[in-house]
Amino acid sequence: MVSRSWSRIGGESGVGRPSFVAEFGLWDDRQAAAAEQVELQLADVDLVRVVFCDPHGLARSKTVPADVFRSVLRNGMDFSAGPFLFDTGHAVAVEFLADAGVGVGELLGAGDFVLVPDPRTFQVLPREGARTAWVLGDEYLRDGTPHPLSARNVLRRVCAAYEREDLAPVIGLELEWYLTKLTGGPVGNAGNGFGLQGAAPEVAAVNPGYQFNLDSAYDSVADIADPLAAMLVRLGLPLRSFEHESGPGQLETTFNPMLALDAADAMLLLRTQLKQECRRRGHHASFMTLPRLEGFDPSGWHLHQSVSSTKTDVNLFAEGDGLQDAISAEGQAYIGGLLSRAREFCLLSVPTVNGYRRLSPEFALAPTSVDWRFEDRSAMVRVLSGGSSTHVENRVGEPCANPYLAIASQLHAGLEGMLSGVPADRVPRPPLPRSLPEAVEAFRASESAERLLGAPLKECLAKLKDSEAARFEAWCAGELPGGPAAEVTEWEHREYFGAY
């Protein structure tokens, strides 16, 4: 881990490069058409947040006036490499004053990359005050090639692999998270710094919880939750349900099926806007798996998946005429891919120290083994059969995972399985990791992870997670001389509760 202060390499960034998009042919016809519509909308916008997803799944942005964005739209915008180099606690985990060791020369000296807005993601945010829009971008090196550390580009490549097979992956999002009320404590700067997170937000539970789906439990938070749901609808997201889960103020949000890239974009927008809108209303939304708060139950991210033929628009997982407990041979092979890569890809679905607390026999509905069954929520892969709606639900993920990497890893493993044709019951099933260091070790040894991510991103992620795990272990050694904590630690709560 590199222990330098980032403040020594700051500086101003500018607007990319004239006609960067046109010079390198970075948009398809749909994006070009969307850009024309965006330019018409800018007259009704004051500010634009230009956003990308960092390796940890957090949105990083710059805000520009609408007239500046007219240039950014087609020229791109310079961004610092910093978000590729920091771990979750803002420690510099990837060297930048010498060879970073990840195979990306542009990281030397923390040079800028160019972020190119994807005009199809342009959204005017439904909020009071300055009329603000949000747009996601794709990261490029200055020679116009996709940045090797871009998570969004990983998912693009996986989707292209499906297209070459005349297939289209379909994703349904099911996400658990916590709504709490801010109590006005300090902002958390005391003791904060590079690799030293200050105090987490001080909050109170909004209800007692442990009355699953009770209408009165939802109604106790409806004055906050209903406006949040309406906001998601106004953002154009295909909201399916808002419901009260088990824990105090624990909510579940589900969406109708989407194409894979749209689902990942929606996940990033959802998490970011829920956190921001809750803060405006004096509340706090957290996607940390298990906060250090009394009586809280862990949250999961259940990823629903199926594959359709682009030639026939038929769900390839469907079997027979809606037979009960049935899935096609293609679907069984897809599950086989998920099971065979479950251990080595676990880091991409469960990327934090805290996330591994959920994968425990203590929590009956969280997976502890690599298995699959029909309509069984205790399995890692649950199969929901029902004719054309047949699909699989992988229950291993945590809510704060990088959506592009989590979805890409599932689809990559599933496609490997489909192309091999080996059914789920005939593949080796290595055990799930039980800790972040164990997950990093399995990830590092994975040739499939390198095929999915490329060597630079694979090594960058391993370095980031090594740094995170090492800081946790050092804290435990100093604060818990008796050995590892059975309960969520203060370190975890500081590290994740606010950021996620």
C-alpha positions in Angstrom: 0.0 0.0 0.0 1.3 3.5 -0.9 1.2 5.9 2.0 1.5 9.2 0.2 -0.8 12.1 0.4 -2.8 12.6 -2.7 -2.8 16.4 -2.2 0.6 16.7 -3.8 -0.7 15.8 -7.3 -3.8 17.9 -7.6 -4.6 20.3 -10.4 -7.3 21.6 -12.6 -8.8 19.7 -15.5 -10.3 20.9 -18.7 -12.6 20.0 -21.5 -11.2 17.0 -23.3 -10.1 17.5 -26.9 -11.9 19.2 -29.8 -14.1 16.7 -31.7 -12.8 13.8 -29.6 -16.0 11.8 -30.2 -16.0 12.3 -34.0 -12.2 11.8 -34.4 -12.3 8.4 -32.9 -15.9 7.4 -33.9 -17.0 6.7 -30.3 -20.7 6.9 -30.8 -23.1 4.6 -32.6 -26.1 5.9 -34.5 -28.4 5.8 -31.4 -26.0 7.8 -29.4 -25.6 10.4 -32.2 -29.4 10.8 -32.4 -29.7 11.0 -28.6 -27.0 13.8 -28.6 -29.1 15.9 -30.9 -32.0 15.6 -28.5 -29.8 16.4 -25.5 -28.6 19.6 -27.2 -32.2 20.7 -27.5 -32.8 20.0 -23.8 -29.9 22.1 -22.6 -31.8 25.3 -22.9 -33.9 24.2 -19.9 -31.0 23.1 -17.8 -28.7 25.1 -15.5 -26.1 22.5 -14.6 -25.0 19.0 -15.7 -23.3 16.4 -13.5 -20.9 14.4 -15.7 -20.5 11.0 -14.0 -18.6 7.7 -14.2 -18.5 4.6 -12.0 -15.2 3.9 -10.2 -14.0 0.4 -9.5 -15.8 0.3 -6.1 -19.2 1.0 -7.7 -19.3 4.7 -6.5 -20.4 7.5 -8.8 -17.6 10.1 -9.4 -18.6 13.4 -11.0 -17.9 17.0 -12.0 -20.6 19.6 -12.3 -20.5 22.0 -15.2 -22.8 24.8 -16.5 -25.1 23.8 -19.4 -23.2 25.9 -21.9 -19.9 24.2 -21.0 -21.6 20.8 -21.3 -22.3 21.7 -25.0 -18.6 21.3 -25.6 -18.1 18.4 -23.2 -20.8 16.4 -25.0 -18.7 16.1 -28.2 -15.2 16.8 -26.9 -15.2 14.8 -23.7 -13.9 16.0 -20.3 -10.6 15.5 -18.6 -10.8 13.5 -15.3 -8.0 12.6 -12.8 -7.0 9.0 -12.5 -7.4 9.3 -8.7 -10.6 7.2 -8.4 -8.7 4.3 -10.0 -6.0 4.5 -7.4 -7.9 4.9 -4.1 -9.2 2.1 -2.0 -12.6 2.4 -0.2 -11.0 4.4 2.6 -9.3 6.8 0.3 -5.8 5.3 0.8 -3.6 5.4 -2.3 -3.4 1.7 -3.1 -1.9 1.8 -6.6 1.4 3.5 -7.2 1.4 6.7 -9.3 4.9 8.2 -9.0 6.5 5.1 -10.5 5.3 2.1 -12.6 1.9 1.2 -11.1 2.4 -2.4 -12.0 -1.0 -2.8 -13.7 0.0 -2.2 -17.3 -1.5 1.2 -17.8 1.3 3.7 -18.5 -1.0 6.7 -18.3 -1.3 6.2 -14.5 2.3 7.4 -14.1 2.0 10.8 -12.6 -1.7 10.4 -12.3 -2.4 11.8 -15.7 -5.8 12.6 -16.9 -8.1 10.4 -19.0 -11.0 11.6 -21.1 -14.6 10.9 -20.1 -17.1 10.9 -23.0 -20.8 11.3 -22.1 -23.2 8.7 -23.3 -26.1 10.9 -24.4 -28.6 8.0 -24.0 -28.1 8.3 -20.2 -28.9 12.0 -20.0 -31.5 12.7 -17.3 -32.9 15.9 -15.8 -33.0 15.2 -12.1 -36.4 15.7 -10.4 -35.4 18.0 -7.6 -35.9 21.6 -6.4 -33.3 24.3 -6.9 -30.9 24.6 -9.9 -32.2 22.6 -12.8 -29.6 19.9 -12.8 -29.1 17.0 -15.2 -27.0 13.8 -14.9 -25.2 11.9 -17.6 -23.0 8.9 -17.4 -19.7 8.7 -19.4 -17.3 6.2 -20.7 -13.6 6.4 -19.9 -11.0 6.6 -22.7 -7.3 7.0 -23.0 -6.1 10.1 -24.8 -5.5 8.1 -28.0 -9.2 7.2 -28.2 -9.0 3.6 -27.0 -11.3 2.4 -24.1 -9.6 2.8 -20.8 -8.4 -0.6 -19.5 -9.8 0.2 -16.0 -13.3 1.1 -17.2 -15.9 -1.1 -15.5 -18.7 0.0 -17.8 -16.6 -1.1 -20.8 -16.2 -4.5 -19.3 -20.0 -5.0 -19.4 -20.1 -3.6 -22.9 -17.6 -6.3 -24.0 -19.6 -9.0 -22.4 -22.8 -7.8 -24.0 -21.0 -7.8 -27.4 -20.0 -11.4 -26.8 -23.7 -12.3 -26.4 -24.6 -10.4 -29.5 -22.1 -12.4 -31.5 -24.0 -15.5 -30.4 -27.4 -13.9 -31.3 -28.2 -13.7 -27.6 -29.5 -10.9 -25.3 -29.1 -11.1 -21.5 -32.0 -9.8 -19.5 -31.5 -8.5 -15.9 -33.9 -7.9 -13.0 -32.7 -5.9 -10.0 -33.8 -6.8 -6.5 -32.0 -4.7 -3.9 -32.2 -4.4 -0.1 -31.0 -1.3 1.7 -31.5 0.7 4.9 -33.4 3.9 5.6 -32.4 5.6 8.8 -32.9 9.1 10.3 -30.0 11.5 10.7 -29.7 12.8 14.3 -27.5 15.8 13.7 -24.1 14.5 14.8 -20.7 15.8 13.6 -19.9 15.5 9.9 -17.2 12.9 10.5 -14.1 14.8 9.6 -12.4 14.2 13.0 -9.6 11.7 12.5 -10.3 11.5 8.8 -7.6 11.4 6.1 -6.0 9.3 3.4 -6.9 5.8 4.6 -8.4 7.0 7.8 -12.1 7.3 7.7 -13.8 9.5 10.3 -17.0 8.8 12.2 -19.9 7.4 10.3 -23.1 9.4 10.1 -25.0 9.4 13.4 -28.5 7.9 12.8 -31.5 6.5 14.6 -33.7 3.6 13.4 -37.0 4.7 11.8 -39.0 1.7 13.2 -38.6 -1.5 15.2 -38.6 -3.8 12.1 -39.1 -7.6 12.2 -42.6 -7.5 10.8 -41.9 -8.6 7.2 -44.0 -6.9 4.6 -46.3 -5.5 7.3 -48.3 -2.7 5.8 -48.0 -0.6 8.9 -44.2 -1.0 8.9 -44.1 0.4 5.4 -46.6 3.1 6.3 -44.3 4.2 9.1 -41.7 5.3 6.5 -44.1 6.1 3.6 -43.6 9.9 4.1 -40.1 9.3 2.9 -40.4 6.1 0.8 -43.3 7.2 -1.3 -41.6 10.4 -2.6 -38.5 8.3 -3.3 -40.5 5.8 -5.3 -42.1 8.6 -7.3 -38.6 10.1 -7.9 -37.4 6.8 -9.4 -40.4 6.7 -11.7 -39.8 10.3 -12.8 -36.2 9.3 -13.6 -37.6 6.7 -16.1 -36.6 3.7 -14.1 -38.9 0.7 -14.4 -39.8 0.5 -10.8 -41.7 -2.7 -9.8 -42.1 -2.4 -6.0 -41.1 -0.8 -2.8 -41.6 -3.0 0.2 -40.5 -3.3 3.9 -38.0 -6.0 4.6 -37.1 -7.6 8.0 -34.7 -5.1 9.6 -35.6 -1.7 11.2 -36.3 0.6 8.2 -34.9 -2.1 5.8 -36.5 -1.6 2.4 -36.4 -3.7 -0.8 -36.6 -2.1 -4.2 -37.3 -4.2 -7.3 -37.4 -3.4 -11.0 -38.9 -4.9 -14.1 -36.4 -6.7 -16.4 -34.0 -4.6 -18.4 -31.2 -5.2 -20.9 -27.9 -5.7 -19.0 -26.2 -2.3 -19.6 -29.4 -0.4 -18.9 -29.7 -2.4 -15.6 -26.2 -1.5 -14.5 -26.8 2.2 -15.4 -30.1 2.1 -13.4 -28.4 0.6 -10.4 -25.8 3.4 -10.2 -28.4 6.0 -10.7 -30.7 4.4 -8.1 -28.2 4.2 -5.4 -26.8 7.7 -5.9 -30.2 9.4 -6.1 -31.7 7.5 -3.2 -28.7 8.6 -1.0 -28.9 12.2 -2.1 -32.7 12.6 -1.8 -32.7 10.9 1.7 -30.0 13.4 2.9 -32.1 16.3 1.6 -35.0 15.0 3.7 -32.9 14.6 6.9 -32.5 10.8 6.5 -29.6 8.5 5.5 -29.8 5.7 2.9 -27.0 3.0 3.2 -26.2 0.1 0.9 -23.7 -1.3 3.4 -24.5 -5.0 3.9 -24.6 -5.1 7.7 -24.4 -1.8 9.5 -23.1 -1.7 13.1 -26.5 -0.8 14.5 -28.6 -2.7 17.0 -31.0 -5.2 15.6 -30.1 -4.7 12.0 -30.3 -7.7 9.6 -28.0 -8.0 6.5 -29.0 -6.7 3.1 -28.5 -8.5 -0.2 -28.6 -7.8 -3.9 -30.4 -10.6 -5.7 -29.6 -10.6 -9.4 -32.3 -12.1 -11.7 -31.1 -13.3 -15.0 -32.3 -14.9 -18.3 -31.1 -15.0 -21.9 -33.2 -14.4 -25.0 -32.6 -15.2 -28.6 -32.3 -12.0 -30.7 -33.5 -14.0 -33.7 -36.8 -15.3 -32.2 -37.2 -13.1 -29.0 -37.7 -16.4 -27.1 -36.5 -16.9 -23.5 -34.0 -19.7 -23.9 -34.4 -20.8 -20.2 -38.1 -21.7 -20.7 -38.9 -25.4 -20.9 -42.2 -27.0 -22.1 -45.5 -25.4 -21.6 -45.0 -23.7 -18.3 -44.1 -26.8 -16.5 -43.5 -26.5 -12.7 -39.8 -26.9 -11.6 -38.5 -27.0 -15.1 -35.6 -25.2 -16.9 -34.2 -25.8 -20.4 -30.8 -27.5 -21.1 -29.5 -24.0 -22.0 -30.6 -22.7 -18.6 -29.0 -25.6 -16.8 -25.7 -25.0 -18.6 -26.0 -21.3 -17.7 -26.4 -22.2 -14.0 -23.4 -24.5 -14.4 -21.3 -21.5 -15.4 -22.5 -19.5 -12.4 -21.6 -22.4 -10.0 -18.2 -23.2 -11.5 -17.1 -19.5 -11.3 -18.8 -18.7 -8.0 -15.6 -18.8 -5.9 -13.2 -16.9 -8.3 -15.8 -14.3 -9.2 -17.2 -13.8 -5.7 -15.0 -10.7 -5.2 -16.9 -8.9 -7.9 -20.3 -9.5 -6.2 -19.1 -9.3 -2.6 -16.3 -6.7 -2.7 -16.1 -5.5 1.0 -14.9 -6.8 4.3 -18.4 -6.4 5.7 -20.1 -8.3 2.9 -18.7 -11.6 4.0 -20.5 -11.4 7.4 -23.7 -12.1 5.5 -22.5 -15.3 4.0 -22.9 -17.2 7.3 -25.2 -20.0 8.6 -26.4 -17.4 11.1 -28.5 -15.9 8.2 -30.7 -18.6 6.8 -31.6 -16.9 3.5 -28.0 -15.9 2.6 -26.0 -18.5 0.6 -23.3 -20.4 2.3 -22.7 -23.1 -0.4 -22.5 -23.2 -4.2 -25.8 -24.8 -5.1 -29.0 -24.4 -7.0 -32.6 -25.4 -6.5 -36.1 -24.6 -7.7 -37.9 -22.0 -5.6 -35.6 -22.2 -2.6 -34.3 -18.9 -1.2 -31.6 -20.7 0.8 -29.8 -21.7 -2.3 -27.2 -19.6 -4.0 -29.0 -19.9 -7.3 -32.8 -20.0 -7.1 -34.6 -21.0 -10.2 -38.1 -19.5 -10.8 -39.8 -21.5 -13.5 -42.9 -20.4 -15.3 -42.9 -20.8 -19.0 -41.7 -17.6 -20.8 -40.8 -15.9 -17.5 -38.4 -18.7 -16.3 -35.2 -17.2 -15.0 -32.5 -17.6 -12.3 -31.8 -15.5 -9.3 -28.3 -15.4 -7.9 -28.5 -14.4 -4.2 -24.8 -14.0 -3.4 -24.3 -10.3 -4.1 -24.1 -7.4 -1.6 -26.0 -4.1 -2.4 -22.9 -1.9 -2.7 -21.1 -4.0 -5.4 -20.0 -2.3 -8.6 -23.0 -3.0 -10.8 -21.0 -3.2 -14.1 -18.6 -5.7 -12.7 -21.1 -7.8 -10.7 -23.5 -8.1 -13.7 -20.6 -8.7 -16.2 -19.1 -11.4 -14.1 -22.5 -13.3 -13.8 -23.1 -13.0 -17.6 -19.6 -14.0 -18.5 -19.8 -17.1 -16.3 -23.3 -17.9 -17.6 -22.2 -17.6 -21.3 -19.2 -19.8 -20.6 -21.6 -22.4 -19.2 -24.0 -22.1 -22.2 -21.2 -22.5 -24.7 -19.8 -25.5 -22.9 -23.2 -27.2 -22.6 -22.3 -28.8 -19.3 -25.4 -28.9 -17.0 -25.2 -27.6 -13.5 -25.2 -31.0 -11.8 -22.0 -32.0 -13.5 -19.7 -29.0 -12.8 -17.2 -28.8 -9.9 -18.5 -26.5 -7.2 -15.7 -24.9 -5.2 -16.7 -23.4 -1.8 -17.5 -19.7 -1.5 -14.8 -17.5 0.1 -15.5 -16.7 3.8 -13.5 -13.4 3.9 -12.2 -10.6 1.7 -8.6 -11.9 1.6 -9.8 -15.4 0.7 -11.9 -13.9 -2.1 -8.9 -11.8 -3.4 -6.8 -15.0 -3.4 -9.3 -16.9 -5.5 -9.8 -13.9 -7.8 -6.0 -13.5 -8.4 -5.7 -17.2 -9.4 -8.6 -17.0 -11.9 -7.7 -17.1 -15.6 -11.4 -16.5 -16.4 -11.3 -13.3 -14.4 -8.5 -12.1 -16.6 -10.4 -13.0 -19.7 -13.4 -11.0 -18.4 -11.6 -7.9 -17.1 -8.2 -7.8 -18.9 -5.0 -8.0 -16.9 -4.8 -4.3 -16.0 -8.2 -4.1 -14.3 -7.8 -7.5 -12.6 -4.5 -6.4 -11.0 -5.8 -3.0 -10.1 -8.8 -4.5 -8.3 -6.6 -6.9 -6.5 -4.3 -4.1 -5.3 -7.3 -2.0 -4.2 -8.8 -4.9 -2.2 -5.4 -5.9 -0.8 -5.1 -2.4 0.6 -8.6 -2.4 2.1 -8.1 -5.8 3.7 -4.7 -4.9 5.1 -6.0 -1.7 6.7 -8.8 -3.8 8.4 -6.3 -6.4 9.6 -4.0 -3.7 11.0 -6.9 -2.0 12.8 -8.0 -5.4 14.3 -4.5 -6.1 15.5 -4.4 -2.8 17.3 -7.9 -2.7 18.6 -8.8 -6.3 19.1 -5.8 -8.1 20.5 -8.0 -11.1 21.4 -8.6 -11.9 17.8 -11.2 -11.2 15.0 -14.5 -9.7 16.0 -17.6 -11.8 15.9 -19.7 -8.6 15.5 -19.5 -5.8 13.0 -16.6 -3.5 14.0 -16.3 0.2 14.3 -13.8 0.1 11.4 -16.4 -1.4 9.1 -19.1 1.0 10.1 -16.8 4.0 9.5 -15.5 2.6 6.2 -18.8 1.7 4.5 -21.9 3.2 6.2 -21.5 6.7 4.9 -19.7 6.1 1.5 -22.1 3.4 0.5 
